[in-house]
């Protein structure tokens, strides 16, 4: 599967408990077809005390979400959109299908 979503993209969650939330992609795992999105799909990790963290406790962090549940966010359309790739000289740009805004 070609990766349509990359690190640093602004995305919208299409389905699941976090449907409709926007966030920035922090990391992408192409082999598992999953991504970590800022502020989405929190998990709680119970950590014991150790030399770095003397107290230990419950740590809240983002978990992965499947790429099929994400869509690129277009600020002009204010929603998750499909895009097309347009060649601009040597560069390739991703452009919103609806409003022709560069993403």
MDAnalysis code that builds the backbone (N, CA, C; Angstrom):
import MDAnalysis as mda
import numpy as np

u = mda.Universe.empty(309, n_residues=103, atom_resindex=np.repeat(np.arange(103), 3), trajectory=True)
u.add_TopologyAttr("name", ["N", "CA", "C"] * 103)
u.add_TopologyAttr("resid", np.arange(1, 104))
u.add_TopologyAttr("resname", ["UNK", "UNK", "UNK", "UNK", "UNK", "UNK", "UNK", "UNK", "UNK", "UNK", "UNK", "UNK", "UNK", "UNK", "UNK", "UNK", "UNK", "UNK", "UNK", "UNK", "UNK", "UNK", "UNK", "UNK", "UNK", "UNK", "UNK", "UNK", "UNK", "UNK", "UNK", "UNK", "UNK", "UNK", "UNK", "UNK", "UNK", "UNK", "UNK", "UNK", "UNK", "UNK", "UNK", "UNK", "UNK", "UNK", "UNK", "UNK", "UNK", "UNK", "UNK", "UNK", "UNK", "UNK", "UNK", "UNK", "UNK", "UNK", "UNK", "UNK", "UNK", "UNK", "UNK", "UNK", "UNK", "UNK", "UNK", "UNK", "UNK", "UNK", "UNK", "UNK", "UNK", "UNK", "UNK", "UNK", "UNK", "UNK", "UNK", "UNK", "UNK", "UNK", "UNK", "UNK", "UNK", "UNK", "UNK", "UNK", "UNK", "UNK", "UNK", "UNK", "UNK", "UNK", "UNK", "UNK", "UNK", "UNK", "UNK", "UNK", "UNK", "UNK", "UNK"])
u.atoms.positions = np.array([
    [0.848, -1.186, 0.000],
    [0.000, 0.000, 0.000],
    [0.885, 1.238, 0.000],
    [0.618, 2.155, -0.896],
    [1.382, 3.398, -0.910],
    [0.889, 4.282, 0.235],
    [1.830, 4.939, 0.885],
    [1.469, 5.776, 2.020],
    [0.934, 7.113, 1.547],
    [-0.307, 7.378, 1.864],
    [-0.931, 8.633, 1.485],
    [-0.805, 9.650, 2.612],
    [-0.531, 9.169, 3.804],
    [-0.407, 10.036, 4.966],
    [1.034, 9.945, 5.461],
    [1.626, 11.096, 5.733],
    [3.027, 11.157, 6.138],
    [3.176, 11.871, 7.470],
    [4.352, 11.749, 8.048],
    [4.666, 12.429, 9.299],
    [4.524, 13.941, 9.101],
    [3.857, 14.588, 10.047],
    [3.676, 16.035, 9.982],
    [2.377, 16.481, 9.350],
    [1.640, 15.570, 8.734],
    [0.356, 15.929, 8.106],
    [-0.704, 16.212, 9.170],
    [-1.627, 17.091, 8.842],
    [-2.805, 17.348, 9.670],
    [-3.907, 16.412, 9.171],
    [-4.468, 15.594, 10.063],
    [-5.450, 14.592, 9.659],
    [-6.712, 14.680, 10.516],
    [-7.778, 14.052, 10.012],
    [-9.053, 13.925, 10.719],
    [-9.344, 12.442, 10.857],
    [-9.857, 12.043, 12.030],
    [-10.225, 10.651, 12.261],
    [-11.619, 10.417, 11.682],
    [-11.747, 9.373, 10.851],
    [-13.010, 9.105, 10.160],
    [-13.951, 8.198, 10.938],
    [-13.418, 7.286, 11.746],
    [-14.282, 6.361, 12.467],
    [-13.648, 5.955, 13.787],
    [-14.474, 5.422, 14.669],
    [-13.992, 4.972, 15.971],
    [-14.376, 5.940, 17.071],
    [-13.808, 5.722, 18.255],
    [-14.142, 6.544, 19.419],
    [-13.708, 7.993, 19.267],
    [-12.727, 8.253, 18.448],
    [-12.195, 9.605, 18.278],
    [-12.651, 10.238, 16.963],
    [-13.770, 9.792, 16.426],
    [-14.284, 10.279, 15.144],
    [-14.464, 11.796, 15.177],
    [-13.954, 12.457, 14.119],
    [-14.103, 13.899, 13.989],
    [-12.972, 14.708, 14.590],
    [-12.082, 14.085, 15.349],
    [-10.990, 14.834, 15.961],
    [-9.853, 15.056, 14.969],
    [-9.216, 16.215, 15.101],
    [-8.086, 16.562, 14.241],
    [-6.800, 16.444, 15.037],
    [-5.716, 16.145, 14.341],
    [-4.422, 16.075, 14.994],
    [-3.297, 15.982, 13.989],
    [-2.092, 16.147, 14.486],
    [-0.893, 16.094, 13.659],
    [-0.301, 14.689, 13.757],
    [0.141, 14.135, 12.632],
    [0.746, 12.801, 12.611],
    [2.153, 12.911, 13.185],
    [2.400, 12.151, 14.253],
    [3.705, 12.170, 14.901],
    [4.652, 11.112, 14.339],
    [4.093, 9.959, 13.970],
    [4.907, 8.855, 13.470],
    [4.044, 7.923, 12.634],
    [4.628, 7.315, 11.599],
    [3.919, 6.388, 10.723],
    [4.664, 5.059, 10.721],
    [3.905, 3.966, 10.798],
    [4.457, 2.613, 10.732],
    [3.941, 1.954, 9.454],
    [4.700, 2.017, 8.347],
    [4.206, 1.517, 7.059],
    [3.947, 0.018, 7.046],
    [4.742, -0.761, 7.779],
    [4.579, -2.219, 7.755],
    [3.234, -2.631, 8.355],
    [2.826, -1.968, 9.423],
    [1.551, -2.289, 10.075],
    [0.401, -1.434, 9.548],
    [0.687, -0.460, 8.677],
    [-0.307, 0.473, 8.140],
    [-1.020, 1.219, 9.261],
    [-0.223, 1.744, 10.209],
    [-0.752, 2.457, 11.353],
    [0.030, 3.744, 11.565],
    [-0.558, 4.675, 12.324],
    [0.094, 5.948, 12.612],
    [-0.243, 6.386, 14.029],
    [0.628, 7.208, 14.588],
    [0.368, 7.832, 15.883],
    [-0.020, 9.275, 15.596],
    [-1.195, 9.681, 16.107],
    [-1.719, 11.027, 15.874],
    [-1.792, 11.750, 17.219],
    [-1.346, 13.004, 17.226],
    [-1.308, 13.810, 18.436],
    [-2.720, 14.020, 18.990],
    [-2.935, 13.634, 20.251],
    [-4.211, 13.850, 20.923],
    [-5.297, 12.838, 20.602],
    [-4.950, 11.732, 19.930],
    [-5.948, 10.746, 19.518],
    [-5.545, 9.370, 20.026],
    [-6.526, 8.572, 20.452],
    [-6.342, 7.177, 20.851],
    [-5.363, 7.035, 22.012],
    [-5.693, 7.665, 23.124],
    [-4.837, 7.580, 24.304],
    [-4.858, 6.188, 24.905],
    [-3.687, 5.732, 25.366],
    [-3.567, 4.489, 26.113],
    [-2.887, 4.814, 27.435],
    [-3.095, 3.970, 28.415],
    [-2.529, 4.180, 29.740],
    [-1.539, 3.069, 30.036],
    [-0.324, 3.453, 30.388],
    [0.748, 2.498, 30.646],
    [1.076, 2.559, 32.140],
    [0.990, 1.416, 32.820],
    [1.326, 1.336, 34.233],
    [2.817, 1.046, 34.352],
    [3.582, 2.022, 34.857],
    [5.031, 1.871, 34.919],
    [5.494, 1.745, 36.362],
    [6.385, 0.800, 36.635],
    [6.930, 0.662, 37.987],
    [8.005, 1.724, 38.236],
    [8.337, 1.992, 39.492],
    [9.420, 2.931, 39.779],
    [10.748, 2.422, 39.211],
    [11.560, 3.340, 38.680],
    [12.875, 2.993, 38.157],
    [13.804, 4.183, 38.379],
    [15.086, 4.068, 38.056],
    [16.007, 5.185, 38.317],
    [15.632, 6.486, 37.605],
    [15.053, 6.421, 36.403],
    [14.666, 7.640, 35.698],
    [13.381, 8.239, 36.272],
    [12.443, 7.375, 36.661],
    [11.147, 7.812, 37.181],
    [10.964, 7.181, 38.551],
    [11.314, 7.899, 39.596],
    [11.313, 7.322, 40.940],
    [9.918, 6.971, 41.435],
    [8.926, 7.731, 41.013],
    [7.571, 7.493, 41.504],
    [6.863, 6.377, 40.752],
    [7.079, 6.274, 39.439],
    [6.302, 5.329, 38.644],
    [4.892, 5.852, 38.483],
    [3.939, 4.951, 38.260],
    [2.548, 5.362, 38.153],
    [1.956, 5.082, 36.788],
    [0.878, 5.804, 36.487],
    [0.163, 5.612, 35.232],
    [0.564, 6.717, 34.261],
    [1.048, 6.317, 33.075],
    [1.483, 7.262, 32.054],
    [0.484, 7.226, 30.898],
    [0.006, 8.403, 30.504],
    [-0.953, 8.523, 29.402],
    [-0.192, 8.909, 28.141],
    [-0.383, 8.167, 27.037],
    [0.268, 8.501, 25.774],
    [-0.608, 8.064, 24.614],
    [-0.248, 8.518, 23.403],
    [-1.037, 8.191, 22.220],
    [-0.698, 6.788, 21.735],
    [-1.730, 6.054, 21.316],
    [-1.551, 4.747, 20.697],
    [-1.665, 4.879, 19.189],
    [-1.505, 3.762, 18.490],
    [-1.583, 3.806, 17.030],
    [-3.029, 3.711, 16.561],
    [-3.257, 4.197, 15.352],
    [-4.569, 4.121, 14.717],
    [-4.336, 3.715, 13.262],
    [-5.235, 2.929, 12.700],
    [-5.056, 2.423, 11.346],
    [-5.199, 3.561, 10.333],
    [-4.389, 3.503, 9.274],
    [-4.388, 4.559, 8.262],
    [-5.713, 4.684, 7.522],
    [-6.475, 3.592, 7.442],
    [-7.761, 3.656, 6.755],
    [-8.779, 4.494, 7.525],
    [-8.514, 4.759, 8.798],
    [-9.410, 5.569, 9.612],
    [-9.013, 7.038, 9.637],
    [-8.043, 7.424, 8.795],
    [-7.565, 8.801, 8.764],
    [-7.746, 9.400, 7.378],
    [-7.979, 10.710, 7.333],
    [-8.049, 11.456, 6.064],
    [-7.311, 12.771, 6.254],
    [-6.662, 13.246, 5.197],
    [-5.980, 14.534, 5.262],
    [-6.993, 15.638, 5.518],
    [-6.592, 16.629, 6.307],
    [-7.461, 17.749, 6.656],
    [-7.166, 18.927, 5.742],
    [-8.214, 19.485, 5.143],
    [-8.089, 20.676, 4.304],
    [-8.632, 21.867, 5.097],
    [-7.780, 22.854, 5.418],
    [-8.256, 23.990, 6.212],
    [-9.293, 24.851, 5.484],
    [-9.232, 24.904, 4.159],
    [-10.188, 25.713, 3.404],
    [-11.576, 25.055, 3.406],
    [-11.618, 23.720, 3.204],
    [-12.889, 22.991, 3.230],
    [-13.350, 22.713, 4.661],
    [-12.424, 22.756, 5.617],
    [-12.668, 22.474, 7.035],
    [-13.211, 21.065, 7.248],
    [-12.621, 20.079, 6.525],
    [-13.013, 18.687, 6.701],
    [-11.926, 17.782, 6.134],
    [-12.071, 16.483, 6.371],
    [-11.160, 15.504, 5.803],
    [-11.487, 15.310, 4.337],
    [-10.468, 15.308, 3.479],
    [-10.706, 15.275, 2.038],
    [-9.810, 14.257, 1.350],
    [-10.196, 13.920, 0.121],
    [-9.322, 13.168, -0.766],
    [-8.442, 14.173, -1.490],
    [-7.347, 13.715, -2.030],
    [-6.453, 14.615, -2.729],
    [-5.912, 13.950, -3.974],
    [-5.376, 14.783, -4.857],
    [-4.703, 14.272, -6.035],
    [-3.286, 14.841, -6.038],
    [-2.377, 14.130, -6.689],
    [-0.997, 14.562, -6.772],
    [-0.778, 15.284, -8.091],
    [-0.257, 16.491, -7.998],
    [-0.014, 17.312, -9.174],
    [1.483, 17.566, -9.264],
    [2.029, 17.366, -10.456],
    [3.451, 17.596, -10.659],
    [3.672, 19.073, -10.984],
    [4.524, 19.719, -10.180],
    [4.828, 21.137, -10.349],
    [6.332, 21.268, -10.574],
    [6.737, 21.201, -11.838],
    [8.164, 21.194, -12.153],
    [8.787, 19.885, -11.695],
    [9.755, 19.964, -10.795],
    [10.380, 18.757, -10.263],
    [9.654, 18.244, -9.029],
    [8.839, 19.083, -8.408],
    [8.155, 18.727, -7.172],
    [6.779, 18.134, -7.455],
    [6.302, 17.343, -6.478],
    [4.932, 16.846, -6.511],
    [4.181, 17.484, -5.352],
    [2.982, 17.969, -5.634],
    [2.158, 18.588, -4.609],
    [0.877, 17.792, -4.441],
    [0.384, 17.769, -3.211],
    [-0.913, 17.154, -2.941],
    [-1.951, 18.264, -2.899],
    [-2.996, 18.111, -3.705],
    [-4.003, 19.158, -3.880],
    [-5.371, 18.585, -3.536],
    [-6.165, 19.359, -2.802],
    [-7.529, 18.964, -2.441],
    [-8.365, 18.805, -3.707],
    [-9.161, 17.746, -3.766],
    [-9.994, 17.470, -4.934],
    [-11.112, 18.506, -5.068],
    [-11.620, 19.006, -3.948],
    [-12.775, 19.896, -3.967],
    [-12.417, 21.347, -4.256],
    [-11.401, 21.894, -3.547],
    [-11.139, 23.336, -3.635],
    [-9.805, 23.675, -4.283],
    [-9.046, 22.678, -4.706],
    [-7.741, 22.864, -5.359],
    [-6.710, 23.546, -4.443],
    [-6.902, 23.477, -3.125],
    [-5.959, 24.027, -2.152],
    [-4.792, 23.057, -1.976],
    [-3.560, 23.588, -1.893],
    [-2.386, 22.734, -1.667],
    [-2.361, 22.296, -0.216],
    [-2.200, 20.988, -0.016],
    [-2.186, 20.453, 1.352],
    [-0.769, 20.282, 1.849],
])
